[in-house]
Amino acid sequence: MALVGCIWIECCAGLSYGFSIYAEAMKTCFGYNQQQLDTISVYSSLGFLGGIISGLINQCLPAWLVLFIGALHNLTGYGIQWMFVSGRLAIPPLWEMGLFAFVARNGPLYYNTVSMVTSVNNFPDNRGLVVGLMKGSVGLSSGILSTVWKVLFPNSDGFSYLLVTAIVPPTVAFLVMSIVKKYEPVNCKIGSSRTMKYLALASAPMVTLAMFFMASSFWDGQPLQAEVQRVVVSL
């Protein structure tokens, strides 16, 4: 259950990969030139430095609290950016927009630190495989979140993607934070061998999902999107 919770969290931890979805709309709305847009991207990239802080905090605090801190960064950074671009707040100076991009980028670092460290501690004999699962989940996160965005906000501009990234990852973190923690690992050889097989099986859905995203890029996804929306509404 802890591993599944970590995978869910990592599926929301690649938010920076979706910058291009709303970058052009932001450029048009605020009148930014390409250099100003690149400046915001640099602020966001500097958020990677927060990984040092998240690692130190993870050494001192329980996993659920580290996830909570990450969720606050996530909700604050992306939420306020969405309020700016949706007109709910006045257009900020460039440095202020960059600052919130920096804060937003810190949130996924807390998710990634907790998921990676917890999984490695829980599966010491299968570190390589669980790290691969975590990194693979991060790689799929942008595709997963963009699909959720297209289903919830069809035919909308990229600004609504900011709302999805502000709400969905913190919600997932709050739902699984109680089960994402360190457990006593299985050290016997038989247990380790079985765990290896189960982890390999756990990789299959991730590979299938990756292949689906690759295949879906070659056809028009509107019929599939409409069908998903119809199912959601019926539920």
C-alpha positions as CSV (number, residue, x, y, z in Angstrom):
1,M,0.0,0.0,0.0
2,A,2.9,2.4,0.8
3,L,4.4,1.7,-2.7
4,V,1.0,2.3,-4.4
5,G,0.7,5.6,-2.5
6,C,4.2,6.6,-3.6
7,I,3.4,5.8,-7.2
8,W,0.2,7.9,-7.0
9,I,2.2,10.8,-5.6
10,E,4.9,10.5,-8.2
11,C,2.2,10.6,-10.9
12,C,1.6,14.1,-9.8
13,A,5.2,15.2,-9.3
14,G,6.2,16.1,-12.8
15,L,4.3,19.4,-12.9
16,S,7.2,21.4,-14.4
17,Y,6.9,19.3,-17.6
18,G,3.6,21.0,-18.3
19,F,5.0,24.5,-18.5
20,S,4.6,24.7,-22.3
21,I,0.8,24.0,-21.9
22,Y,0.1,27.4,-20.4
23,A,3.3,29.4,-21.4
24,E,2.0,30.7,-24.7
25,A,-1.4,31.7,-23.1
26,M,0.5,33.5,-20.3
27,K,2.7,35.3,-22.9
28,T,-0.4,36.6,-24.7
29,C,-2.3,37.5,-21.6
30,F,0.5,39.5,-19.9
31,G,2.1,40.7,-23.0
32,Y,5.4,39.0,-22.2
33,N,8.1,38.7,-24.8
34,Q,10.1,35.5,-25.1
35,Q,12.9,36.8,-22.9
36,Q,10.4,37.5,-20.0
37,L,8.8,34.1,-20.5
38,D,12.3,32.5,-20.3
39,T,12.9,34.5,-17.1
40,I,9.9,32.9,-15.4
41,S,11.1,29.5,-16.6
42,V,14.5,30.2,-15.0
43,Y,12.7,31.1,-11.7
44,S,10.9,27.8,-11.9
45,S,14.1,25.9,-12.7
46,L,15.7,27.4,-9.7
47,G,13.0,25.7,-7.6
48,F,15.0,22.5,-8.1
49,L,17.4,23.9,-5.4
50,G,14.6,23.3,-2.9
51,G,15.4,19.6,-3.2
52,I,18.2,20.1,-0.7
53,I,15.8,21.6,1.8
54,S,13.2,18.9,1.3
55,G,15.9,16.3,1.8
56,L,17.0,17.8,5.1
57,I,13.4,18.2,6.3
58,N,12.7,14.6,5.4
59,Q,15.5,13.6,7.8
60,C,13.9,15.3,10.7
61,L,10.1,15.1,10.1
62,P,7.6,12.3,9.4
63,A,6.7,11.6,5.8
64,W,3.1,12.8,6.1
65,L,4.3,16.2,7.4
66,V,6.8,16.6,4.5
67,L,4.0,15.8,2.1
68,F,1.9,18.4,3.8
69,I,4.6,21.0,3.3
70,G,4.9,20.1,-0.3
71,A,1.2,20.3,-0.8
72,L,1.1,23.8,0.6
73,H,3.9,24.9,-1.7
74,N,2.0,23.3,-4.6
75,L,-1.3,24.8,-3.8
76,T,0.1,28.3,-3.1
77,G,2.4,28.5,-6.1
78,Y,0.1,27.2,-8.8
79,G,-3.1,28.5,-7.1
80,I,-1.9,32.1,-7.0
81,Q,-0.5,31.9,-10.6
82,W,-4.0,30.8,-11.7
83,M,-5.6,33.7,-9.8
84,F,-3.3,36.1,-11.6
85,V,-3.9,34.7,-15.1
86,S,-7.7,34.3,-14.5
87,G,-8.0,38.0,-13.6
88,R,-8.9,37.4,-9.9
89,L,-5.7,39.3,-8.9
90,A,-4.1,42.2,-10.6
91,I,-1.3,41.5,-13.1
92,P,1.9,41.2,-11.0
93,P,5.4,42.4,-11.9
94,L,7.6,39.9,-13.6
95,W,9.7,39.1,-10.4
96,E,6.5,38.3,-8.4
97,M,5.2,35.9,-11.1
98,G,8.7,34.3,-11.1
99,L,8.6,34.0,-7.3
100,F,5.4,32.1,-7.3
101,A,6.7,29.9,-10.1
102,F,9.7,29.2,-7.8
103,V,7.4,28.3,-4.9
104,A,5.2,26.1,-7.1
105,R,8.3,24.1,-8.3
106,N,9.2,23.3,-4.7
107,G,6.1,21.3,-4.1
108,P,6.8,18.3,-6.4
109,L,10.3,18.1,-4.8
110,Y,8.8,17.3,-1.5
111,Y,6.6,14.7,-3.2
112,N,9.6,13.2,-5.0
113,T,11.8,13.1,-1.9
114,V,9.2,11.4,0.3
115,S,8.3,8.8,-2.3
116,M,11.8,7.9,-3.3
117,V,13.2,7.7,0.2
118,T,10.3,5.8,1.6
119,S,10.3,3.3,-1.3
120,V,14.0,2.6,-1.1
121,N,13.8,2.1,2.7
122,N,10.9,-0.3,2.4
123,F,12.5,-2.3,-0.4
124,P,16.3,-2.3,0.4
125,D,16.9,-5.4,-1.7
126,N,15.1,-4.0,-4.8
127,R,16.2,-0.4,-4.8
128,G,16.9,-0.3,-8.5
129,L,13.4,-1.5,-9.4
130,V,11.5,0.8,-7.1
131,V,13.6,3.8,-8.1
132,G,12.7,2.9,-11.7
133,L,9.0,2.8,-10.8
134,M,9.2,6.2,-9.1
135,K,11.0,7.8,-12.0
136,G,8.8,6.2,-14.6
137,S,5.7,7.6,-12.7
138,V,7.2,11.1,-12.7
139,G,7.7,10.8,-16.5
140,L,4.1,9.9,-17.0
141,S,2.7,12.6,-14.7
142,S,2.5,15.3,-17.3
143,G,0.5,13.1,-19.6
144,I,-1.8,12.0,-16.8
145,L,-2.4,15.6,-15.6
146,S,-2.9,16.9,-19.1
147,T,-5.5,14.2,-19.8
148,V,-7.3,15.1,-16.6
149,W,-7.2,18.7,-17.7
150,K,-8.6,18.0,-21.1
151,V,-11.5,15.9,-19.6
152,L,-12.4,18.5,-17.0
153,F,-11.9,21.6,-19.2
154,P,-12.4,20.7,-22.9
155,N,-11.7,23.4,-25.4
156,S,-10.3,25.7,-22.7
157,D,-7.1,27.8,-22.8
158,G,-4.0,26.7,-20.9
159,F,-4.8,28.7,-17.8
160,S,-7.2,26.1,-16.5
161,Y,-4.3,23.7,-16.5
162,L,-2.8,25.8,-13.6
163,L,-6.0,25.2,-11.7
164,V,-5.7,21.4,-12.2
165,T,-2.1,21.4,-11.1
166,A,-3.0,23.5,-8.0
167,I,-5.8,21.1,-6.8
168,V,-5.1,17.6,-8.0
169,P,-1.6,16.9,-6.7
170,P,-2.3,18.2,-3.1
171,T,-5.5,16.3,-3.1
172,V,-3.7,13.0,-3.9
173,A,-1.0,13.8,-1.3
174,F,-3.7,14.3,1.4
175,L,-5.4,11.1,0.5
176,V,-2.3,8.9,0.7
177,M,-0.2,10.6,3.3
178,S,-1.4,8.3,6.1
179,I,-0.1,5.1,4.3
180,V,3.2,6.5,2.9
181,K,5.7,5.7,5.6
182,K,8.6,3.4,6.5
183,Y,7.8,-0.2,7.3
184,E,10.0,-3.1,8.4
185,P,11.5,-4.6,5.2
186,V,11.4,-8.3,4.3
187,N,15.0,-9.5,4.5
188,C,14.7,-13.2,3.9
189,K,15.7,-14.5,0.5
190,I,12.3,-16.1,-0.3
191,G,10.5,-12.9,0.6
192,S,12.9,-10.8,-1.5
193,S,12.5,-13.1,-4.5
194,R,8.7,-12.8,-4.3
195,T,8.9,-9.1,-3.9
196,M,11.0,-8.8,-7.0
197,K,8.3,-10.6,-9.0
198,Y,5.5,-8.4,-7.6
199,L,7.4,-5.3,-8.3
200,A,8.0,-6.4,-11.9
201,L,4.3,-7.0,-12.3
202,A,3.6,-3.6,-10.8
203,S,5.7,-2.1,-13.7
204,A,3.4,-3.6,-16.3
205,P,0.5,-1.0,-15.9
206,M,3.1,1.9,-16.0
207,V,4.5,0.5,-19.3
208,T,1.0,0.0,-20.7
209,L,0.0,3.6,-19.8
210,A,3.2,4.9,-21.4
211,M,2.5,3.0,-24.6
212,F,-1.1,4.3,-24.6
213,F,0.1,7.9,-24.3
214,M,2.5,7.3,-27.2
215,A,-0.1,5.8,-29.4
216,S,-2.7,8.4,-28.5
217,S,-0.4,11.1,-29.9
218,F,-1.0,9.7,-33.4
219,W,-4.7,10.1,-33.5
220,D,-7.3,12.7,-32.7
221,G,-8.3,12.1,-29.0
222,Q,-11.6,14.0,-29.2
223,P,-13.8,10.9,-29.5
224,L,-12.1,9.3,-26.5
225,Q,-12.3,12.5,-24.5
226,A,-16.0,12.8,-25.2
227,E,-16.6,9.2,-24.2
228,V,-14.7,9.7,-20.9
229,Q,-16.7,12.8,-20.2
230,R,-19.9,11.0,-20.8
231,V,-19.0,8.3,-18.3
232,V,-17.9,10.8,-15.7
233,V,-21.3,12.7,-16.1
234,S,-23.3,9.5,-15.9
235,L,-21.5,8.6,-12.6
